[in-house]
Amino acid sequence: MKLEFARFLAPTEFLDWKHDAVQQFTESATRNAIDSVDKACRIFTAVRDSIWYDPYSVS
């Protein structure tokens, strides 16, 4: 990974991608993925279909 992108991949207060729950979620979503593109699509779909989000109401 290039150093110029490292800051974009660091865990934040909004998304700690190193957290066990996030790791389990992504592992579950990508279990049968065949390549990186398939993994990305599966994670997108899992987040879209599983995590409720209302952009008009922050809670």
Buried (B, 14 or more C-beta within 10 A) or exposed (E): EEEEEEEEEEEEEEEEEEEEEEEEBBEEBBEEBEEEEEBEBBBEEBEEEEEEEEEEEEE
